[in-house]
Amino acid sequence: MLDVKQETPQNHLEAASEKAQPPRADSFYLAHLSDLHLTSLLDIKLSELFNKRMLGYLSWRRKRRVVHRLDIVESLMKDLDEVCPDHVAITGDLTHIGLPREFAEAAQWLARLGPPEQVTVIPGNHEAYAGRKWFENLSLWTPYLLSESKPLGPQVGPFFPTLTLRGPIALIGLCSARPSLPFLAVGSLGGTQLDALAKLLEKSGEAGYIRVILVHHPPVSGTMEWRKRMVDTEAFSEVVSRYGAELVLHGHTHSPTFSELQTSAGKIPVVGAPSGSELNPHAARCAKYNLYRIRRNGVNWDLTLFVRGYSEKSGTFVEEQEIALSLPFFQPGERRQMGS
């Protein structure tokens, strides 16, 4: 936790701004993983499969247990050990049907991946597959969810939005996950979370951080089909347009996606990572993850995306593509004017 004299969000950010120095000669590397579905449903009891979970279990038996491969997850972990990013962000769906045993299994995997100081996770719709008390299961991941700032108001559940300060970036984690009816996988943020998001964007922007928003559902309309959409994309866009951000990362699509949100400072990249464990030739899907290099360029920053994909031939992850992205950046004073 940050060592500050007074427990206010602004002082948390100011203290971190003084301490945090970008590593690797003014470069920061952020790995983005999503939709690993790494848990097992073997030896499950019938009593655990109420309502929608029965459908999810049948889907796992029929397809998911075959296309989401644990050997690919192991190869992914080896690649991360070699690439050695400064931080890893995971945008949800570590589980299949959100059972307590799955949360415990995923917690063990997170501990293998790295300490909480190096890993940030948010939930996906499969974590909130069923049940109003799913947040109780999420508490098994508490060290990887804890925020470094005091709440700026009411929160969604005990965690969201979260704030993680690493090097030059402020990772802001949102929860779009919520239980939904059978055959639906919709998500939402809600007014309470969006209000808190606005304050975090404003404070971290004034402190000079590069603000990276993590959310499971794609926050841009039209990215997903109706039954899997985020219902309040317009409200999210209004907050980001007013208070600014530099990058938005999401999952949920199981395919690579790219879109943009317009702000007065420029267009913000919105990038979706595919599943990091899926090998499904019939759907033309192969496991990938994204690695971002944020490098200082004078008073501004350059953003480069390296796509690393799984090679079935070698059983390893290899670099497939390098993409230069536009990163809107403006001085703290300009950010204050934007939010005024």
N, C-alpha and C positions, 0 to 999 in steps of 0.2 A: 504493500500500500504506500501511497505517497505521504511523505513527511511534511505536514503543513501546520501552521500555527493556528489558523482558524478554519473550522469545517464549513467552508463555502465552496460551491462549484468553481467559482472564478479563481480562488486561491489554489485549488487542486490543479487547475489547468496552468496557472502561472508557475507553480512549483515544478510541475513536470516539464514545462517549456524550458526552464533553466537547467534541468538535469539531463533531459533527453537530447542526445547528440546522434545524428544519423551515422550509422556504422558504414564500413566498407567504403571509405573515401567518398563520403557524401552520397552514397547510394543505400537504399533500403529495399530489401527483397521480401515480398509478401506472397505466400502461396495460398491459393483459393481452391478448396475441395468442396464437393457437394454430393449428396444423394448416394452415399456408399452402401446403404442397406446391408450392413456387415453382420447383422445378428442372425442367429439360427432359431428356427421354430421346431427343432426336433424334440421329441418326447413331450410335446405340449398336451395339456389335459383338455378334454372337451369342455369342462366347466369354465375354461379361460376364453372360450370363443363365443361370447354373447354378441348378438346383433351383427354390426358391421364387421367385427373381427373375424367372423366365420368366412365372409367373402374375401377378406385380406389373406386369411390362411390358405384358402383354396387357390388364390392367385399366386401365393408363394409356392405351393405344391406344384402348380402347373407350369410356372414360368420363372418367377423371381429367383428361386433357389438355384436355378441353372444359369441364368444370365448374369447374376451378381456373384462374382467368384472371389472367394477368399484368397486364392493364390494371387489374384491381381492386386488385392489390398496389400498383401505382403510385399509385392513388387513395388507398389506405390510407396510404402514406408521405406524401403531400401533406397528408392530414388530420392526421397526427401532427405534421407541421411547424407546422400552424396551432394545434393544441391545445397543443402543447409540454408534454407531461407531464414530470415530474421524473425518471421512470425508466420503462423499458419491460421487461416480463417476457414471455418467449416460452416456452410449455410444449410444445415439440417438434413433430415432423413437418414440418420444412422440406423434406425430401426425399421421394422416392417409393419407391425400393428400396435406398437406402443405399449407392450406389456412390461410390467415392472422388471421381469427377468431380462428383458432386452435392454432396458436402461442400465441395468447393472453390468451387462456384458459390454455395452458401449463404453461405460465408464472405465472398465478395465483396459479397453483399447485406447482410450484417450490418454491414460496414464503411460501406456507404452509409446504413444506418439510423441509425448513431450510434456514438460511441466506447464502449469497454467500460465506462467509468465511468457510462454512461447506459443500458446494455442488458445484461440477463442472460438467458441461454438454457439450457434443459435439453433432452435428447434425448427423442424419442418412439419408438414401436415401429417406425416406418418407417426411422429411422436405424439400428436394430438388425435390419434386415429379414432378414439372413442373415450367417453367418460368425462365428466365435468371436473374430476380431480386429477387430471393428467399432470398438472403442475407439481403435484407431490412426487411423482416419479422423476420429473425433471430436476428435482433437488439433488439427485444422485450425481449430477454434473455441476454442482454448485461452484467448485473452484474454477471451472472453465467459463462460468457465466458472470461471476462477480464483477461489479462495476467499480471503477476507481474514482467515482465522484458521488457525492451525496445526492439522493433523488431531488430533482428540481420540481417535484410535485407528485401527484398520485402516479403509481406505476401500474403496468399490466402484470398481474401476478407479483411474485416477489423480486423480479429481476429487471424487467424491460421498461424503457430502453437501457442498454448497458453502454458503458464507455471504457475503452481500453486505449491507453496512450503508450505508443511504442515509437521511438525515434521521431521522425517528422510527422507521423500519422496519428489521427484519432479514429479508431474503429468504433463505430456506433452500431450496436446490435439491436435489431428489432425482432419482434415476434409477430409474424403473420399467421402462425399456426392456430387452428381452432378445430374442434370436432365438427364434422359435417355429416349430412345424411349419406346413406349408401349410394355409391356411384358418383359422389361429388367429392372434390378435393379443393374447395374454395378456401380462400384465406382473407383476412382483414387485419387492419392495424387499430382502427378505432380512434375516436377523438382524443381520449386521454393520452394515448401513446404518441399521437401526432403532435399534441401540444408540448409534450416533454421533448420530443425530437426537435422541434423548433428552437427550444431553449438551448439544447446541447449543440446544435449547429451554430447558433449565434455565439455562444461562449467559446467553443473550440475554434471558430473562425476568427474571433477577435484575438485569440491567443496565437494565431498564425499557423495552426495545424492544417495538414492536408486531410480533409474529412472523407472517410470511406464508410459508406453505409452498407451494412449487411442485412439482407432480408431474404427469406426463403422464396416466396412467390414473386414472380416478375412484376415489378411495380409500374410497368408501362402497358397501357391498354392494347389489346390485340396480340400480345405475345403468346398467350395461351388460349385454348378453347374455353368456352363459357363455363363449363362445369369444373374447371380447374383454375379459374382466374382469381385475382385479388380484387375484391369488390370496391375498394376505395382508392384506386389508382389516381383519380383526379385530385382527391384531397392530399395525397402524398406529393403529387407533382406541384401543387400550389405551395406547400411548405418548402420544398426544395428550391423552387423557383424564387421564393422570397428570401430565404436565409442562406441559400447556397450550399454547395457540396462540391467535391472534386471527382468522386467516383462512387458508383453504386454497384454492388456485387450481389448476385442472387443464384438460386438453384432451381429445382422443381421441374425444369423442362426436359432433363436427361439428354439434351442436345445443346451445342454451343449456340448462344444467341447474342446479338449486339443491337442496341438501340441507344437513343440519346434523349436527354431532357434539356429543354431550353431554359436558361436563366439570363439575367441581364449581363452576367460576366462571360457568357458563352455556353456552349453545349457540354453537358456532363455525360461521359460515357456510362452506359448501363450494360453490364456484361454478365451473361449467365454461363456458369460452368456446367458441363455435362456430368453425368455420373462418373465417379472415379473408380468404379468397380465393374461396370457393365460391359459385357461383350455379347452383343446381340446382332449378328449379321442380317437377320431378317428385317430388323428395323434400322439397319445401317448405323448402328451405334457401337462405338468402341471407347473404352475408358480413357478419360483425359483429365488433366487438371491444368489450371492456369497459374503462371508465375509472373508476378509484376515486379519490375525494377523501377523504383522511383529515384531519380538522380537529379542532383542540383545542377541547374544551368543558370549561373549568375544569381539573380534574385528570384528566379523562377525554378520550376521543376519540370523535368521530362519524364514521361511515362511510357514504358515499353512492356508489352505483353508477350510472354513466351508460352506457347501452347505445348505442353508435354503430353504425348499420347502413348498408350500401351501398344507395344509391338508383340503380336502373338508369336512371331518367328523367333524372337530373341528372349521373350518372357520378361522384357524390361520396358521402362518408360524412356522415350527418346524425345528430343526436341523436334517438333513438326513445323512450327511456324513462329516467326518473330514479327510483331506488329507494333508500329509506333502509334500511340494514341494521343489525341489532343487533351491536355489537362488544363482547364481554366484555372487561372491563379490570379489573385488580386491581393493587394496589401490589406492588413487588418483594418485600416481606416475606411477603405472602400467597402469592406465587408459590413462594417457598422452601418454605412449609408444604405447598403442593400437591405438590411433588416429593419431600417427605420420606417 
